[in-house]
Amino acid sequence: MMKYIIRRLIVMLPVMLLVSIFAFAIVNLAPGDAADLYVTPDATPEQLEMMRERLGLNQSQIVQYGKWLVNTLQGNLGFSFNTRTSVAGLLLERIWPTLQLMGLTLIVAYAIAIPLGIYCAKHKNSWFDNLVTTTSFAGVSVPNFFLGLGLIYIFALQLGWLPTGGRETLGGQDSIIERIQYYILPVIVLATSYSSNMTRYIRSTMIQVYEENYMRTAISKGLSDNKVTFTHGLRNALVPIITVIGSDIPRLIGGAIVTEQVFRWPGVGQLMMSSISARDYPVIMAINLLSAVTVLFSNLIVDVLYAYVDPRIRY
């Protein structure tokens, strides 16, 4: 297993290199000049050129990428064009709120989806199964921004139960209960899509598992319902479920971009949007690199978990 992990880590290096090249090319293909955003409208061509030199934009794109790659390999992600602060510092400041939101979302989503999916599989085609299936399709179909704005209108503006956005009260010392209130709406928005998707996967997978001969044998032996479901059923359904979980983790960063904008959540998603608006190339490149690392490591963890869940899988 250790040799397999080492090989996968080595393979990640050229993949990350190609991702960085592609991201750098896309960023620089955008029309316009980033230096225009950091000078006054009546700036002279000389002042504009001085700003381009300060930002390092006066060199060729190959030279710019080479310098960025060398600095990144040394652990230096550069400085933000917009704030003139360290990109690494900005990411560390924003990554923790995003991780908190991601963690709570996954916990809530799977805590709802796993029992619902199992129950629907055991009671296939019942009225409850049809209701959950219909609700799941609706949950997957509704866009995050639409659901978020709807929840804000109902629970924040009309009822006044929850804050409209943010993570804490500015200049105030919030209690734990008050801080939790800021998490409720964004977690509901993100968890709705992920729990709906996971419920459908668990339901379909468990239906297939219940039709296997070893499940009929376990039931005929008189084993308890919980032992049949969790020991023999859910364990054999974990491989596709783990695959979905592995794809959910990196997708949550992309999905959180819209949600963080709607709820003004001070995370990586909001930083990404503000950096795109300001054409802050170093920050955009750092976030793209972070996303690539998240995807690659998520896939590696999923592959490793396969071997522990299913004894037939060996590397």
TORSEDO-392294 format. One record per residue (C-alpha): residue number from 1; residue in three letters; x, y, z. Coordinates in steps of 0.5 Angstrom, whole numbers, plus 500, padded with zeros to 3 digits. Example, Ala and Ser with C-alpha at 12.3 -4.5 7.8 and 13.67 -1.06 7.14 Angstrom:
<pts>
1 ALA 525 491 516
2 SER 527 498 514
</pts>
This chain:
<pts>
1 MET 500 500 500
2 MET 506 505 502
3 LYS 509 504 495
4 TYR 502 505 492
5 ILE 501 512 495
6 ILE 508 514 494
7 ARG 507 512 486
8 ARG 501 516 487
9 LEU 504 522 490
10 ILE 509 522 484
11 VAL 504 522 479
12 MET 501 528 482
13 LEU 507 533 481
14 PRO 506 533 473
15 VAL 498 533 474
16 MET 499 539 478
17 LEU 504 542 473
18 LEU 499 542 468
19 VAL 494 545 472
20 SER 498 551 474
21 ILE 500 552 466
22 PHE 493 551 464
23 ALA 490 556 470
24 PHE 496 561 468
25 ALA 494 561 461
26 ILE 487 562 462
27 VAL 488 568 467
28 ASN 492 571 462
29 LEU 488 570 456
30 ALA 482 575 459
31 PRO 482 581 456
32 GLY 485 588 459
33 ASP 491 589 463
34 ALA 490 588 470
35 ALA 495 594 471
36 ASP 489 599 469
37 LEU 485 597 475
38 TYR 491 600 480
39 VAL 492 607 477
40 THR 487 613 476
41 PRO 483 614 470
42 ASP 487 620 468
43 ALA 494 616 469
44 THR 499 617 464
45 PRO 502 612 459
46 GLU 509 612 463
47 GLN 505 611 470
48 LEU 501 605 467
49 GLU 508 602 465
50 MET 511 604 472
51 MET 505 600 475
52 ARG 506 594 470
53 GLU 513 594 472
54 ARG 511 594 480
55 LEU 506 588 479
56 GLY 511 584 474
57 LEU 507 585 468
58 ASN 512 588 464
59 GLN 515 581 462
60 SER 513 576 458
61 GLN 508 571 460
62 ILE 513 565 460
63 VAL 518 569 464
64 GLN 512 571 469
65 TYR 510 563 470
66 GLY 517 561 471
67 LYS 518 566 476
68 TRP 511 564 480
69 LEU 513 557 479
70 VAL 520 558 482
71 ASN 517 562 488
72 THR 511 557 489
73 LEU 516 551 489
74 GLN 520 555 495
75 GLY 513 556 499
76 ASN 512 563 497
77 LEU 506 564 493
78 GLY 507 572 492
79 PHE 503 578 494
80 SER 496 580 492
81 PHE 496 586 487
82 ASN 490 588 491
83 THR 492 588 498
84 ARG 499 588 497
85 THR 499 583 503
86 SER 502 575 503
87 VAL 498 571 499
88 ALA 499 565 503
89 GLY 497 569 509
90 LEU 490 571 505
91 LEU 489 564 504
92 LEU 490 562 511
93 GLU 486 567 514
94 ARG 480 565 509
95 ILE 481 557 509
96 TRP 479 556 516
97 PRO 472 559 515
98 THR 471 555 509
99 LEU 473 549 512
100 GLN 468 550 518
101 LEU 463 551 513
102 MET 465 545 509
103 GLY 465 540 515
104 LEU 459 542 518
105 THR 455 541 511
106 LEU 458 534 510
107 ILE 456 532 517
108 VAL 449 535 516
109 ALA 448 532 509
110 TYR 451 525 511
111 ALA 447 525 517
112 ILE 441 526 514
113 ALA 442 522 507
114 ILE 445 515 510
115 PRO 439 513 514
116 LEU 434 516 509
117 GLY 437 512 503
118 ILE 437 506 507
119 TYR 430 507 510
120 CYS 428 508 503
121 ALA 431 502 500
122 LYS 428 497 505
123 HIS 421 500 503
124 LYS 422 501 496
125 ASN 416 504 492
126 SER 412 506 499
127 TRP 409 513 499
128 PHE 415 515 504
129 ASP 420 513 498
130 ASN 417 516 493
131 LEU 416 523 497
132 VAL 424 522 499
133 THR 426 521 492
134 THR 421 527 489
135 THR 424 531 494
136 SER 431 529 493
137 PHE 430 531 485
138 ALA 428 538 487
139 GLY 434 539 492
140 VAL 439 537 487
141 SER 435 542 482
142 VAL 434 548 486
143 PRO 440 553 485
144 ASN 444 555 491
145 PHE 443 562 490
146 PHE 436 561 489
147 LEU 435 557 495
148 GLY 440 562 499
149 LEU 436 568 497
150 GLY 429 565 499
151 LEU 431 563 506
152 ILE 434 570 507
153 TYR 428 573 505
154 ILE 424 568 509
155 PHE 428 567 516
156 ALA 432 573 516
157 LEU 428 579 513
158 GLN 420 577 514
159 LEU 421 573 521
160 GLY 428 576 523
161 TRP 430 569 526
162 LEU 437 569 523
163 PRO 442 574 520
164 THR 442 575 513
165 GLY 450 574 512
166 GLY 457 574 515
167 ARG 460 570 520
168 GLU 460 574 526
169 THR 457 581 529
170 LEU 462 586 527
171 GLY 465 589 533
172 GLY 461 585 538
173 GLN 463 579 542
174 ASP 458 574 540
175 SER 456 568 544
176 ILE 456 561 542
177 ILE 449 561 540
178 GLU 449 567 536
179 ARG 455 564 532
180 ILE 451 558 531
181 GLN 446 562 528
182 TYR 450 565 522
183 TYR 452 558 520
184 ILE 445 555 519
185 LEU 442 558 513
186 PRO 449 557 509
187 VAL 449 550 511
188 ILE 442 548 510
189 VAL 443 551 503
190 LEU 450 547 501
191 ALA 447 541 505
192 THR 440 541 501
193 SER 444 539 495
194 TYR 449 534 497
195 SER 444 530 502
196 SER 439 530 496
197 ASN 445 527 491
198 MET 447 522 497
199 THR 440 520 499
200 ARG 439 517 491
201 TYR 446 514 491
202 ILE 445 510 498
203 ARG 438 508 496
204 SER 440 505 489
205 THR 446 502 492
206 MET 442 499 498
207 ILE 437 496 493
208 GLN 442 492 489
209 VAL 445 490 495
210 TYR 438 487 498
211 GLU 437 483 492
212 GLU 444 479 493
213 ASN 444 472 495
214 TYR 448 473 501
215 MET 443 478 504
216 ARG 438 473 503
217 THR 442 468 507
218 ALA 443 473 513
219 ILE 436 474 513
220 SER 434 467 513
221 LYS 439 466 519
222 GLY 435 470 523
223 LEU 440 476 524
224 SER 437 482 527
225 ASP 435 487 522
226 ASN 441 492 524
227 LYS 446 487 523
228 VAL 443 485 516
229 THR 443 492 514
230 PHE 450 495 517
231 THR 454 489 517
232 HIS 452 486 511
233 GLY 449 491 507
234 LEU 452 498 508
235 ARG 459 495 508
236 ASN 458 492 501
237 ALA 455 499 499
238 LEU 461 503 502
239 VAL 465 503 495
240 PRO 460 507 491
241 ILE 458 511 497
242 ILE 466 513 498
243 THR 467 515 491
244 VAL 461 520 492
245 ILE 464 523 498
246 GLY 471 523 495
247 SER 467 527 489
248 ASP 463 532 494
249 ILE 469 534 498
250 PRO 473 538 492
251 ARG 466 540 489
252 LEU 464 543 496
253 ILE 469 548 495
254 GLY 466 550 488
255 GLY 459 550 490
256 ALA 461 554 496
257 ILE 463 560 492
258 VAL 456 562 490
259 THR 454 561 497
260 GLU 459 565 500
261 GLN 457 570 496
262 VAL 450 570 497
263 PHE 451 570 505
264 ARG 457 574 505
265 TRP 461 568 508
266 PRO 469 570 509
267 GLY 472 564 506
268 VAL 476 562 500
269 GLY 470 562 495
270 GLN 469 570 497
271 LEU 476 571 496
272 MET 476 568 489
273 MET 470 572 487
274 SER 473 579 489
275 SER 480 577 486
276 ILE 477 575 479
277 SER 474 582 480
278 ALA 480 585 481
279 ARG 484 581 477
280 ASP 489 579 482
281 TYR 493 574 479
282 PRO 497 571 485
283 VAL 491 570 489
284 ILE 487 567 483
285 MET 493 562 482
286 ALA 494 560 489
287 ILE 486 558 489
288 ASN 487 554 483
289 LEU 493 550 486
290 LEU 489 549 492
291 SER 483 546 489
292 ALA 487 542 484
293 VAL 491 539 491
294 THR 484 538 494
295 VAL 482 534 488
296 LEU 488 530 488
297 PHE 488 528 495
298 SER 481 527 495
299 ASN 482 522 490
300 LEU 488 519 493
301 ILE 484 518 500
302 VAL 478 515 496
303 ASP 483 510 493
304 VAL 486 508 499
305 LEU 479 507 503
306 TYR 477 502 498
307 ALA 482 497 500
308 TYR 480 498 507
309 VAL 473 497 506
310 ASP 473 492 500
311 PRO 478 486 502
312 ARG 478 484 494
313 ILE 481 491 492
314 ARG 489 490 493
315 TYR 494 495 490
</pts>
